[in-house]
């Protein structure tokens, strides 16, 4: 999960969204639910979650923090400069 944390920090730093690959109860590392615990309804007890499932659940419950804040003025100036060069 340490590698996952590094990727999520990278995505957050550059304001890139992310998603969980799968929510299932298969014998796979990315499965969120312990095999056989899935009921198809989505109301799983915390004990039914795998390490990956608990990690993703906790991640989704964190407040969104966009850091650093996008520098829109800089992007607009760069865009205008590029448009001027294209003429």
PDB file of N, CA, C and O in Angstrom, chain B, residues numbered from 101:
ATOM      1  N   UNK B 101       0.817  -1.207   0.000  1.00  0.00           N
ATOM      2  CA  UNK B 101       0.000   0.000   0.000  1.00  0.00           C
ATOM      3  C   UNK B 101       0.857   1.265   0.000  1.00  0.00           C
ATOM      4  O   UNK B 101       0.363   2.351  -0.306  1.00  0.00           O
ATOM      5  N   UNK B 102       2.143   1.126   0.344  1.00  0.00           N
ATOM      6  CA  UNK B 102       3.018   2.303   0.322  1.00  0.00           C
ATOM      7  C   UNK B 102       3.136   2.870  -1.091  1.00  0.00           C
ATOM      8  O   UNK B 102       3.110   4.086  -1.283  1.00  0.00           O
ATOM      9  N   UNK B 103       3.265   1.987  -2.074  1.00  0.00           N
ATOM     10  CA  UNK B 103       3.348   2.430  -3.475  1.00  0.00           C
ATOM     11  C   UNK B 103       2.038   3.103  -3.896  1.00  0.00           C
ATOM     12  O   UNK B 103       2.049   4.096  -4.625  1.00  0.00           O
ATOM     13  N   UNK B 104       0.931   2.565  -3.441  1.00  0.00           N
ATOM     14  CA  UNK B 104      -0.375   3.160  -3.734  1.00  0.00           C
ATOM     15  C   UNK B 104      -0.454   4.571  -3.177  1.00  0.00           C
ATOM     16  O   UNK B 104      -0.936   5.485  -3.846  1.00  0.00           O
ATOM     17  N   UNK B 105       0.020   4.745  -1.950  1.00  0.00           N
ATOM     18  CA  UNK B 105       0.005   6.077  -1.324  1.00  0.00           C
ATOM     19  C   UNK B 105       0.828   7.071  -2.139  1.00  0.00           C
ATOM     20  O   UNK B 105       0.420   8.218  -2.319  1.00  0.00           O
ATOM     21  N   UNK B 106       1.987   6.630  -2.631  1.00  0.00           N
ATOM     22  CA  UNK B 106       2.821   7.522  -3.454  1.00  0.00           C
ATOM     23  C   UNK B 106       2.080   7.945  -4.722  1.00  0.00           C
ATOM     24  O   UNK B 106       2.112   9.116  -5.103  1.00  0.00           O
ATOM     25  N   UNK B 107       1.419   6.998  -5.368  1.00  0.00           N
ATOM     26  CA  UNK B 107       0.668   7.335  -6.580  1.00  0.00           C
ATOM     27  C   UNK B 107      -0.477   8.288  -6.271  1.00  0.00           C
ATOM     28  O   UNK B 107      -0.699   9.247  -7.009  1.00  0.00           O
ATOM     29  N   UNK B 108      -1.206   8.035  -5.190  1.00  0.00           N
ATOM     30  CA  UNK B 108      -2.325   8.912  -4.841  1.00  0.00           C
ATOM     31  C   UNK B 108      -1.846  10.321  -4.506  1.00  0.00           C
ATOM     32  O   UNK B 108      -2.512  11.298  -4.848  1.00  0.00           O
ATOM     33  N   UNK B 109      -0.701  10.433  -3.843  1.00  0.00           N
ATOM     34  CA  UNK B 109      -0.132  11.756  -3.568  1.00  0.00           C
ATOM     35  C   UNK B 109       0.251  12.465  -4.867  1.00  0.00           C
ATOM     36  O   UNK B 109       0.030  13.668  -5.008  1.00  0.00           O
ATOM     37  N   UNK B 110       0.824  11.721  -5.812  1.00  0.00           N
ATOM     38  CA  UNK B 110       1.172  12.295  -7.115  1.00  0.00           C
ATOM     39  C   UNK B 110      -0.086  12.794  -7.826  1.00  0.00           C
ATOM     40  O   UNK B 110      -0.114  13.913  -8.339  1.00  0.00           O
ATOM     41  N   UNK B 111      -1.125  11.956  -7.853  1.00  0.00           N
ATOM     42  CA  UNK B 111      -2.364  12.353  -8.511  1.00  0.00           C
ATOM     43  C   UNK B 111      -2.964  13.591  -7.863  1.00  0.00           C
ATOM     44  O   UNK B 111      -3.424  14.497  -8.557  1.00  0.00           O
ATOM     45  N   UNK B 112      -2.961  13.633  -6.537  1.00  0.00           N
ATOM     46  CA  UNK B 112      -3.505  14.786  -5.827  1.00  0.00           C
ATOM     47  C   UNK B 112      -2.702  16.048  -6.127  1.00  0.00           C
ATOM     48  O   UNK B 112      -3.270  17.121  -6.328  1.00  0.00           O
ATOM     49  N   UNK B 113      -1.377  15.912  -6.157  1.00  0.00           N
ATOM     50  CA  UNK B 113      -0.512  17.065  -6.411  1.00  0.00           C
ATOM     51  C   UNK B 113      -0.828  17.712  -7.758  1.00  0.00           C
ATOM     52  O   UNK B 113      -0.763  18.934  -7.890  1.00  0.00           O
ATOM     53  N   UNK B 114      -1.168  16.901  -8.752  1.00  0.00           N
ATOM     54  CA  UNK B 114      -1.434  17.421 -10.092  1.00  0.00           C
ATOM     55  C   UNK B 114      -2.926  17.455 -10.433  1.00  0.00           C
ATOM     56  O   UNK B 114      -3.304  17.559 -11.600  1.00  0.00           O
ATOM     57  N   UNK B 115      -3.763  17.366  -9.402  1.00  0.00           N
ATOM     58  CA  UNK B 115      -5.218  17.457  -9.571  1.00  0.00           C
ATOM     59  C   UNK B 115      -5.744  16.464 -10.603  1.00  0.00           C
ATOM     60  O   UNK B 115      -6.554  16.812 -11.463  1.00  0.00           O
ATOM     61  N   UNK B 116      -5.272  15.228 -10.503  1.00  0.00           N
ATOM     62  CA  UNK B 116      -5.719  14.156 -11.383  1.00  0.00           C
ATOM     63  C   UNK B 116      -6.636  13.245 -10.567  1.00  0.00           C
ATOM     64  O   UNK B 116      -6.280  12.814  -9.471  1.00  0.00           O
ATOM     65  N   UNK B 117      -7.808  12.962 -11.108  1.00  0.00           N
ATOM     66  CA  UNK B 117      -8.744  12.106 -10.373  1.00  0.00           C
ATOM     67  C   UNK B 117      -8.289  10.647 -10.418  1.00  0.00           C
ATOM     68  O   UNK B 117      -7.451  10.268 -11.236  1.00  0.00           O
ATOM     69  N   UNK B 118      -8.849   9.851  -9.535  1.00  0.00           N
ATOM     70  CA  UNK B 118      -8.504   8.438  -9.491  1.00  0.00           C
ATOM     71  C   UNK B 118      -9.765   7.628  -9.233  1.00  0.00           C
ATOM     72  O   UNK B 118     -10.809   8.180  -8.887  1.00  0.00           O
ATOM     73  N   UNK B 119      -9.659   6.330  -9.401  1.00  0.00           N
ATOM     74  CA  UNK B 119     -10.787   5.437  -9.155  1.00  0.00           C
ATOM     75  C   UNK B 119     -10.259   4.099  -8.661  1.00  0.00           C
ATOM     76  O   UNK B 119      -9.114   3.733  -8.924  1.00  0.00           O
ATOM     77  N   UNK B 120     -11.090   3.393  -7.961  1.00  0.00           N
ATOM     78  CA  UNK B 120     -10.729   2.047  -7.534  1.00  0.00           C
ATOM     79  C   UNK B 120     -10.981   1.103  -8.707  1.00  0.00           C
ATOM     80  O   UNK B 120     -12.027   1.184  -9.350  1.00  0.00           O
ATOM     81  N   UNK B 121     -10.045   0.220  -8.987  1.00  0.00           N
ATOM     82  CA  UNK B 121     -10.141  -0.650 -10.157  1.00  0.00           C
ATOM     83  C   UNK B 121     -11.331  -1.599 -10.057  1.00  0.00           C
ATOM     84  O   UNK B 121     -12.051  -1.785 -11.038  1.00  0.00           O
ATOM     85  N   UNK B 122     -11.545  -2.188  -8.914  1.00  0.00           N
ATOM     86  CA  UNK B 122     -12.602  -3.187  -8.811  1.00  0.00           C
ATOM     87  C   UNK B 122     -13.173  -3.238  -7.396  1.00  0.00           C
ATOM     88  O   UNK B 122     -12.474  -2.988  -6.414  1.00  0.00           O
ATOM     89  N   UNK B 123     -14.437  -3.562  -7.321  1.00  0.00           N
ATOM     90  CA  UNK B 123     -15.057  -3.844  -6.031  1.00  0.00           C
ATOM     91  C   UNK B 123     -15.685  -5.218  -6.207  1.00  0.00           C
ATOM     92  O   UNK B 123     -16.765  -5.360  -6.781  1.00  0.00           O
ATOM     93  N   UNK B 124     -14.995  -6.209  -5.706  1.00  0.00           N
ATOM     94  CA  UNK B 124     -15.505  -7.566  -5.836  1.00  0.00           C
ATOM     95  C   UNK B 124     -14.972  -8.424  -4.698  1.00  0.00           C
ATOM     96  O   UNK B 124     -14.204  -7.961  -3.854  1.00  0.00           O
ATOM     97  N   UNK B 125     -15.394  -9.681  -4.693  1.00  0.00           N
ATOM     98  CA  UNK B 125     -14.935 -10.598  -3.651  1.00  0.00           C
ATOM     99  C   UNK B 125     -14.133 -11.765  -4.244  1.00  0.00           C
ATOM    100  O   UNK B 125     -14.191 -12.887  -3.741  1.00  0.00           O
ATOM    101  N   UNK B 126     -13.396 -11.491  -5.304  1.00  0.00           N
ATOM    102  CA  UNK B 126     -12.554 -12.512  -5.937  1.00  0.00           C
ATOM    103  C   UNK B 126     -11.237 -12.648  -5.169  1.00  0.00           C
ATOM    104  O   UNK B 126     -10.905 -11.812  -4.328  1.00  0.00           O
ATOM    105  N   UNK B 127     -10.508 -13.700  -5.468  1.00  0.00           N
ATOM    106  CA  UNK B 127      -9.181 -13.922  -4.882  1.00  0.00           C
ATOM    107  C   UNK B 127      -8.162 -13.080  -5.654  1.00  0.00           C
ATOM    108  O   UNK B 127      -7.315 -13.628  -6.360  1.00  0.00           O
ATOM    109  N   UNK B 128      -8.240 -11.758  -5.526  1.00  0.00           N
ATOM    110  CA  UNK B 128      -7.337 -10.830  -6.210  1.00  0.00           C
ATOM    111  C   UNK B 128      -6.873  -9.767  -5.235  1.00  0.00           C
ATOM    112  O   UNK B 128      -7.597  -9.404  -4.308  1.00  0.00           O
ATOM    113  N   UNK B 129      -5.660  -9.267  -5.446  1.00  0.00           N
ATOM    114  CA  UNK B 129      -5.097  -8.240  -4.552  1.00  0.00           C
ATOM    115  C   UNK B 129      -5.931  -6.963  -4.543  1.00  0.00           C
ATOM    116  O   UNK B 129      -6.008  -6.280  -3.521  1.00  0.00           O
ATOM    117  N   UNK B 130      -6.558  -6.636  -5.677  1.00  0.00           N
ATOM    118  CA  UNK B 130      -7.317  -5.381  -5.745  1.00  0.00           C
ATOM    119  C   UNK B 130      -8.756  -5.529  -5.262  1.00  0.00           C
ATOM    120  O   UNK B 130      -9.487  -4.540  -5.205  1.00  0.00           O
ATOM    121  N   UNK B 131      -9.173  -6.735  -4.915  1.00  0.00           N
ATOM    122  CA  UNK B 131     -10.547  -6.932  -4.439  1.00  0.00           C
ATOM    123  C   UNK B 131     -10.770  -6.165  -3.139  1.00  0.00           C
ATOM    124  O   UNK B 131      -9.902  -6.133  -2.267  1.00  0.00           O
ATOM    125  N   UNK B 132     -11.925  -5.558  -3.024  1.00  0.00           N
ATOM    126  CA  UNK B 132     -12.246  -4.780  -1.833  1.00  0.00           C
ATOM    127  C   UNK B 132     -12.935  -5.614  -0.760  1.00  0.00           C
ATOM    128  O   UNK B 132     -12.991  -5.214   0.403  1.00  0.00           O
ATOM    129  N   UNK B 133     -13.460  -6.772  -1.149  1.00  0.00           N
ATOM    130  CA  UNK B 133     -14.260  -7.576  -0.225  1.00  0.00           C
ATOM    131  C   UNK B 133     -13.640  -8.963  -0.092  1.00  0.00           C
ATOM    132  O   UNK B 133     -13.155  -9.531  -1.070  1.00  0.00           O
ATOM    133  N   UNK B 134     -13.659  -9.497   1.112  1.00  0.00           N
ATOM    134  CA  UNK B 134     -13.150 -10.839   1.376  1.00  0.00           C
ATOM    135  C   UNK B 134     -13.960 -11.836   0.548  1.00  0.00           C
ATOM    136  O   UNK B 134     -15.183 -11.717   0.479  1.00  0.00           O
ATOM    137  N   UNK B 135     -13.306 -12.819  -0.084  1.00  0.00           N
ATOM    138  CA  UNK B 135     -14.032 -13.809  -0.887  1.00  0.00           C
ATOM    139  C   UNK B 135     -15.220 -14.417  -0.140  1.00  0.00           C
ATOM    140  O   UNK B 135     -15.097 -14.879   0.995  1.00  0.00           O
ATOM    141  N   UNK B 136     -16.369 -14.403  -0.809  1.00  0.00           N
ATOM    142  CA  UNK B 136     -17.587 -14.952  -0.239  1.00  0.00           C
ATOM    143  C   UNK B 136     -18.395 -13.982   0.594  1.00  0.00           C
ATOM    144  O   UNK B 136     -19.522 -14.301   0.975  1.00  0.00           O
ATOM    145  N   UNK B 137     -17.857 -12.802   0.893  1.00  0.00           N
ATOM    146  CA  UNK B 137     -18.558 -11.846   1.753  1.00  0.00           C
ATOM    147  C   UNK B 137     -19.432 -10.869   0.968  1.00  0.00           C
ATOM    148  O   UNK B 137     -20.228 -10.143   1.564  1.00  0.00           O
ATOM    149  N   UNK B 138     -19.298 -10.839  -0.346  1.00  0.00           N
ATOM    150  CA  UNK B 138     -20.092  -9.912  -1.148  1.00  0.00           C
ATOM    151  C   UNK B 138     -21.537 -10.357  -1.247  1.00  0.00           C
ATOM    152  O   UNK B 138     -21.813 -11.521  -1.537  1.00  0.00           O
ATOM    153  N   UNK B 139     -22.467  -9.433  -1.006  1.00  0.00           N
ATOM    154  CA  UNK B 139     -23.888  -9.768  -1.088  1.00  0.00           C
ATOM    155  C   UNK B 139     -24.553  -9.146  -2.306  1.00  0.00           C
ATOM    156  O   UNK B 139     -25.744  -9.351  -2.537  1.00  0.00           O
ATOM    157  N   UNK B 140     -23.788  -8.384  -3.087  1.00  0.00           N
ATOM    158  CA  UNK B 140     -24.340  -7.746  -4.273  1.00  0.00           C
ATOM    159  C   UNK B 140     -25.156  -6.506  -3.996  1.00  0.00           C
ATOM    160  O   UNK B 140     -25.649  -5.873  -4.930  1.00  0.00           O
ATOM    161  N   UNK B 141     -25.308  -6.147  -2.750  1.00  0.00           N
ATOM    162  CA  UNK B 141     -26.128  -4.992  -2.381  1.00  0.00           C
ATOM    163  C   UNK B 141     -25.310  -3.773  -1.979  1.00  0.00           C
ATOM    164  O   UNK B 141     -25.838  -2.662  -1.940  1.00  0.00           O
ATOM    165  N   UNK B 142     -24.032  -3.964  -1.680  1.00  0.00           N
ATOM    166  CA  UNK B 142     -23.171  -2.839  -1.348  1.00  0.00           C
ATOM    167  C   UNK B 142     -23.146  -2.435   0.106  1.00  0.00           C
ATOM    168  O   UNK B 142     -22.516  -1.435   0.448  1.00  0.00           O
ATOM    169  N   UNK B 143     -23.802  -3.171   0.966  1.00  0.00           N
ATOM    170  CA  UNK B 143     -23.792  -2.814   2.388  1.00  0.00           C
ATOM    171  C   UNK B 143     -22.936  -3.825   3.152  1.00  0.00           C
ATOM    172  O   UNK B 143     -23.455  -4.682   3.867  1.00  0.00           O
ATOM    173  N   UNK B 144     -21.632  -3.710   2.990  1.00  0.00           N
ATOM    174  CA  UNK B 144     -20.714  -4.661   3.601  1.00  0.00           C
ATOM    175  C   UNK B 144     -20.261  -4.166   4.959  1.00  0.00           C
ATOM    176  O   UNK B 144     -19.999  -2.979   5.151  1.00  0.00           O
ATOM    177  N   UNK B 145     -20.175  -5.083   5.887  1.00  0.00           N
ATOM    178  CA  UNK B 145     -19.651  -4.759   7.213  1.00  0.00           C
ATOM    179  C   UNK B 145     -18.152  -4.494   7.082  1.00  0.00           C
ATOM    180  O   UNK B 145     -17.500  -5.077   6.215  1.00  0.00           O
ATOM    181  N   UNK B 146     -17.599  -3.631   7.920  1.00  0.00           N
ATOM    182  CA  UNK B 146     -16.157  -3.361   7.855  1.00  0.00           C
ATOM    183  C   UNK B 146     -15.306  -4.638   7.916  1.00  0.00           C
ATOM    184  O   UNK B 146     -14.223  -4.691   7.334  1.00  0.00           O
ATOM    185  N   UNK B 147     -15.793  -5.654   8.615  1.00  0.00           N
ATOM    186  CA  UNK B 147     -15.040  -6.908   8.718  1.00  0.00           C
ATOM    187  C   UNK B 147     -14.985  -7.657   7.399  1.00  0.00           C
ATOM    188  O   UNK B 147     -14.148  -8.545   7.234  1.00  0.00           O
ATOM    189  N   UNK B 148     -15.864  -7.321   6.445  1.00  0.00           N
ATOM    190  CA  UNK B 148     -15.902  -7.990   5.146  1.00  0.00           C
ATOM    191  C   UNK B 148     -14.896  -7.388   4.167  1.00  0.00           C
ATOM    192  O   UNK B 148     -14.706  -7.920   3.073  1.00  0.00           O
ATOM    193  N   UNK B 149     -14.251  -6.283   4.548  1.00  0.00           N
ATOM    194  CA  UNK B 149     -13.317  -5.611   3.643  1.00  0.00           C
ATOM    195  C   UNK B 149     -11.913  -6.201   3.754  1.00  0.00           C
ATOM    196  O   UNK B 149     -11.466  -6.589   4.833  1.00  0.00           O
ATOM    197  N   UNK B 150     -11.238  -6.257   2.620  1.00  0.00           N
ATOM    198  CA  UNK B 150      -9.836  -6.670   2.592  1.00  0.00           C
ATOM    199  C   UNK B 150      -8.970  -5.484   3.010  1.00  0.00           C
ATOM    200  O   UNK B 150      -9.487  -4.392   3.248  1.00  0.00           O
ATOM    201  N   UNK B 151      -7.665  -5.692   3.099  1.00  0.00           N
ATOM    202  CA  UNK B 151      -6.761  -4.565   3.381  1.00  0.00           C
ATOM    203  C   UNK B 151      -6.945  -3.477   2.324  1.00  0.00           C
ATOM    204  O   UNK B 151      -7.013  -2.290   2.642  1.00  0.00           O
ATOM    205  N   UNK B 152      -7.025  -3.899   1.068  1.00  0.00           N
ATOM    206  CA  UNK B 152      -7.228  -2.944  -0.025  1.00  0.00           C
ATOM    207  C   UNK B 152      -8.566  -2.225   0.135  1.00  0.00           C
ATOM    208  O   UNK B 152      -8.645  -1.010  -0.045  1.00  0.00           O
ATOM    209  N   UNK B 153      -9.609  -2.967   0.469  1.00  0.00           N
ATOM    210  CA  UNK B 153     -10.928  -2.368   0.655  1.00  0.00           C
ATOM    211  C   UNK B 153     -10.956  -1.353   1.780  1.00  0.00           C
ATOM    212  O   UNK B 153     -11.558  -0.287   1.646  1.00  0.00           O
ATOM    213  N   UNK B 154     -10.302  -1.680   2.897  1.00  0.00           N
ATOM    214  CA  UNK B 154     -10.242  -0.728   4.027  1.00  0.00           C
ATOM    215  C   UNK B 154      -9.447   0.521   3.636  1.00  0.00           C
ATOM    216  O   UNK B 154      -9.820   1.641   3.985  1.00  0.00           O
ATOM    217  N   UNK B 155      -8.342   0.310   2.902  1.00  0.00           N
ATOM    218  CA  UNK B 155      -7.520   1.439   2.468  1.00  0.00           C
ATOM    219  C   UNK B 155      -8.328   2.380   1.576  1.00  0.00           C
ATOM    220  O   UNK B 155      -8.325   3.594   1.782  1.00  0.00           O
ATOM    221  N   UNK B 156      -9.015   1.819   0.590  1.00  0.00           N
ATOM    222  CA  UNK B 156      -9.796   2.646  -0.341  1.00  0.00           C
ATOM    223  C   UNK B 156     -10.949   3.327   0.389  1.00  0.00           C
ATOM    224  O   UNK B 156     -11.228   4.501   0.149  1.00  0.00           O
ATOM    225  N   UNK B 157     -11.613   2.601   1.270  1.00  0.00           N
ATOM    226  CA  UNK B 157     -12.725   3.191   2.039  1.00  0.00           C
ATOM    227  C   UNK B 157     -12.236   4.401   2.828  1.00  0.00           C
ATOM    228  O   UNK B 157     -12.874   5.454   2.816  1.00  0.00           O
ATOM    229  N   UNK B 158     -11.109   4.253   3.509  1.00  0.00           N
ATOM    230  CA  UNK B 158     -10.557   5.361   4.293  1.00  0.00           C
ATOM    231  C   UNK B 158     -10.148   6.515   3.386  1.00  0.00           C
ATOM    232  O   UNK B 158     -10.370   7.681   3.714  1.00  0.00           O
ATOM    233  N   UNK B 159      -9.554   6.189   2.257  1.00  0.00           N
ATOM    234  CA  UNK B 159      -9.135   7.221   1.303  1.00  0.00           C
ATOM    235  C   UNK B 159     -10.332   8.031   0.802  1.00  0.00           C
ATOM    236  O   UNK B 159     -10.263   9.256   0.700  1.00  0.00           O
ATOM    237  N   UNK B 160     -11.423   7.339   0.493  1.00  0.00           N
ATOM    238  CA  UNK B 160     -12.618   8.024  -0.015  1.00  0.00           C
ATOM    239  C   UNK B 160     -13.292   8.889   1.043  1.00  0.00           C
ATOM    240  O   UNK B 160     -14.006   9.833   0.708  1.00  0.00           O
ATOM    241  N   UNK B 161     -13.076   8.582   2.293  1.00  0.00           N
ATOM    242  CA  UNK B 161     -13.694   9.344   3.378  1.00  0.00           C
ATOM    243  C   UNK B 161     -12.884  10.581   3.783  1.00  0.00           C
ATOM    244  O   UNK B 161     -13.324  11.356   4.632  1.00  0.00           O
ATOM    245  N   UNK B 162     -11.721  10.765   3.190  1.00  0.00           N
ATOM    246  CA  UNK B 162     -10.889  11.926   3.509  1.00  0.00           C
ATOM    247  C   UNK B 162     -11.415  13.151   2.762  1.00  0.00           C
ATOM    248  O   UNK B 162     -11.930  13.022   1.652  1.00  0.00           O
ATOM    249  N   UNK B 163     -11.292  14.319   3.352  1.00  0.00           N
ATOM    250  CA  UNK B 163     -11.721  15.532   2.644  1.00  0.00           C
ATOM    251  C   UNK B 163     -10.822  15.776   1.431  1.00  0.00           C
ATOM    252  O   UNK B 163      -9.632  15.459   1.443  1.00  0.00           O
ATOM    253  N   UNK B 164     -11.411  16.336   0.406  1.00  0.00           N
ATOM    254  CA  UNK B 164     -10.632  16.660  -0.782  1.00  0.00           C
ATOM    255  C   UNK B 164      -9.727  17.844  -0.493  1.00  0.00           C
ATOM    256  O   UNK B 164     -10.167  18.867   0.031  1.00  0.00           O
ATOM    257  N   UNK B 165      -8.479  17.692  -0.835  1.00  0.00           N
ATOM    258  CA  UNK B 165      -7.509  18.767  -0.663  1.00  0.00           C
ATOM    259  C   UNK B 165      -6.779  18.930  -1.984  1.00  0.00           C
ATOM    260  O   UNK B 165      -6.079  18.024  -2.436  1.00  0.00           O
ATOM    261  N   UNK B 166      -6.944  20.059  -2.579  1.00  0.00           N
ATOM    262  CA  UNK B 166      -6.264  20.317  -3.844  1.00  0.00           C
ATOM    263  C   UNK B 166      -5.057  21.194  -3.560  1.00  0.00           C
ATOM    264  O   UNK B 166      -5.183  22.394  -3.314  1.00  0.00           O
ATOM    265  N   UNK B 167      -3.896  20.579  -3.599  1.00  0.00           N
ATOM    266  CA  UNK B 167      -2.669  21.295  -3.305  1.00  0.00           C
ATOM    267  C   UNK B 167      -1.611  20.918  -4.300  1.00  0.00           C
ATOM    268  O   UNK B 167      -1.442  19.723  -4.539  1.00  0.00           O
ATOM    269  N   UNK B 168      -0.908  21.800  -4.882  1.00  0.00           N
ATOM    270  CA  UNK B 168      -1.133  23.239  -4.773  1.00  0.00           C
ATOM    271  C   UNK B 168      -2.355  23.653  -5.588  1.00  0.00           C
ATOM    272  O   UNK B 168      -2.746  22.990  -6.549  1.00  0.00           O
ATOM    273  N   UNK B 169      -2.931  24.750  -5.177  1.00  0.00           N
ATOM    274  CA  UNK B 169      -4.095  25.251  -5.899  1.00  0.00           C
ATOM    275  C   UNK B 169      -3.679  25.610  -7.322  1.00  0.00           C
ATOM    276  O   UNK B 169      -2.606  26.176  -7.529  1.00  0.00           O
ATOM    277  N   UNK B 170      -4.518  25.285  -8.300  1.00  0.00           N
ATOM    278  CA  UNK B 170      -4.180  25.607  -9.685  1.00  0.00           C
ATOM    279  C   UNK B 170      -3.966  27.110  -9.868  1.00  0.00           C
ATOM    280  O   UNK B 170      -4.733  27.921  -9.350  1.00  0.00           O
ATOM    281  N   UNK B 171      -2.931  27.467 -10.599  1.00  0.00           N
ATOM    282  CA  UNK B 171      -2.623  28.869 -10.887  1.00  0.00           C
ATOM    283  C   UNK B 171      -3.277  29.235 -12.218  1.00  0.00           C
ATOM    284  O   UNK B 171      -2.626  29.251 -13.263  1.00  0.00           O
ATOM    285  N   UNK B 172      -4.572  29.528 -12.160  1.00  0.00           N
ATOM    286  CA  UNK B 172      -5.357  29.779 -13.359  1.00  0.00           C
ATOM    287  C   UNK B 172      -4.828  30.994 -14.120  1.00  0.00           C
ATOM    288  O   UNK B 172      -4.780  30.972 -15.350  1.00  0.00           O
ATOM    289  N   UNK B 173      -4.433  32.043 -13.418  1.00  0.00           N
ATOM    290  CA  UNK B 173      -3.912  33.247 -14.080  1.00  0.00           C
ATOM    291  C   UNK B 173      -2.666  32.908 -14.896  1.00  0.00           C
ATOM    292  O   UNK B 173      -2.499  33.396 -16.014  1.00  0.00           O
ATOM    293  N   UNK B 174      -1.797  32.074 -14.336  1.00  0.00           N
ATOM    294  CA  UNK B 174      -0.581  31.664 -15.051  1.00  0.00           C
ATOM    295  C   UNK B 174      -0.950  30.874 -16.299  1.00  0.00           C
ATOM    296  O   UNK B 174      -0.378  31.090 -17.367  1.00  0.00           O
ATOM    297  N   UNK B 175      -1.921  29.942 -16.163  1.00  0.00           N
ATOM    298  CA  UNK B 175      -2.337  29.138 -17.313  1.00  0.00           C
ATOM    299  C   UNK B 175      -2.919  30.026 -18.412  1.00  0.00           C
ATOM    300  O   UNK B 175      -2.649  29.816 -19.595  1.00  0.00           O
ATOM    301  N   UNK B 176      -3.721  31.021 -18.014  1.00  0.00           N
ATOM    302  CA  UNK B 176      -4.318  31.927 -18.996  1.00  0.00           C
ATOM    303  C   UNK B 176      -3.235  32.729 -19.707  1.00  0.00           C
ATOM    304  O   UNK B 176      -3.280  32.892 -20.926  1.00  0.00           O
ATOM    305  N   UNK B 177      -2.256  33.233 -18.945  1.00  0.00           N
ATOM    306  CA  UNK B 177      -1.158  34.009 -19.549  1.00  0.00           C
ATOM    307  C   UNK B 177      -0.355  33.137 -20.517  1.00  0.00           C
ATOM    308  O   UNK B 177      -0.001  33.582 -21.609  1.00  0.00           O
ATOM    309  N   UNK B 178      -0.069  31.896 -20.115  1.00  0.00           N
ATOM    310  CA  UNK B 178       0.658  30.990 -21.001  1.00  0.00           C
ATOM    311  C   UNK B 178      -0.139  30.691 -22.264  1.00  0.00           C
ATOM    312  O   UNK B 178       0.415  30.630 -23.361  1.00  0.00           O
ATOM    313  N   UNK B 179      -1.451  30.504 -22.096  1.00  0.00           N
ATOM    314  CA  UNK B 179      -2.302  30.239 -23.240  1.00  0.00           C
ATOM    315  C   UNK B 179      -2.340  31.410 -24.207  1.00  0.00           C
ATOM    316  O   UNK B 179      -2.285  31.229 -25.423  1.00  0.00           O
ATOM    317  N   UNK B 180      -2.433  32.615 -23.654  1.00  0.00           N
ATOM    318  CA  UNK B 180      -2.433  33.804 -24.498  1.00  0.00           C
ATOM    319  C   UNK B 180      -1.097  33.971 -25.218  1.00  0.00           C
ATOM    320  O   UNK B 180      -1.057  34.343 -26.391  1.00  0.00           O
ATOM    321  N   UNK B 181      -0.006  33.692 -24.508  1.00  0.00           N
ATOM    322  CA  UNK B 181       1.328  33.777 -25.123  1.00  0.00           C
ATOM    323  C   UNK B 181       1.458  32.774 -26.252  1.00  0.00           C
ATOM    324  O   UNK B 181       1.996  33.103 -27.310  1.00  0.00           O
ATOM    325  N   UNK B 182       0.981  31.569 -26.051  1.00  0.00           N
ATOM    326  CA  UNK B 182       1.047  30.566 -27.089  1.00  0.00           C
ATOM    327  C   UNK B 182       0.164  30.940 -28.275  1.00  0.00           C
ATOM    328  O   UNK B 182       0.545  30.723 -29.426  1.00  0.00           O
ATOM    329  N   UNK B 183      -1.010  31.498 -28.002  1.00  0.00           N
ATOM    330  CA  UNK B 183      -1.903  31.914 -29.080  1.00  0.00           C
ATOM    331  C   UNK B 183      -1.272  33.034 -29.898  1.00  0.00           C
ATOM    332  O   UNK B 183      -1.436  33.092 -31.116  1.00  0.00           O
ATOM    333  N   UNK B 184      -0.551  33.923 -29.218  1.00  0.00           N
ATOM    334  CA  UNK B 184       0.135  35.011 -29.916  1.00  0.00           C
ATOM    335  C   UNK B 184       1.252  34.493 -30.797  1.00  0.00           C
ATOM    336  O   UNK B 184       1.499  35.043 -31.870  1.00  0.00           O
ATOM    337  N   UNK B 185       1.931  33.443 -30.364  1.00  0.00           N
ATOM    338  CA  UNK B 185       3.005  32.865 -31.164  1.00  0.00           C
ATOM    339  C   UNK B 185       2.459  32.119 -32.371  1.00  0.00           C
ATOM    340  O   UNK B 185       3.151  31.984 -33.380  1.00  0.00           O
ATOM    341  N   UNK B 186       1.231  31.633 -32.280  1.00  0.00           N
ATOM    342  CA  UNK B 186       0.649  30.861 -33.362  1.00  0.00           C
ATOM    343  C   UNK B 186       0.209  31.751 -34.513  1.00  0.00           C
ATOM    344  O   UNK B 186       0.008  31.259 -35.623  1.00  0.00           O
ATOM    345  N   UNK B 187       0.056  33.031 -34.281  1.00  0.00           N
ATOM    346  CA  UNK B 187      -0.433  33.949 -35.328  1.00  0.00           C
ATOM    347  C   UNK B 187       0.623  34.236 -36.354  1.00  0.00           C
ATOM    348  O   UNK B 187       0.378  34.985 -37.299  1.00  0.00           O
TER     349      UNK B 187
END
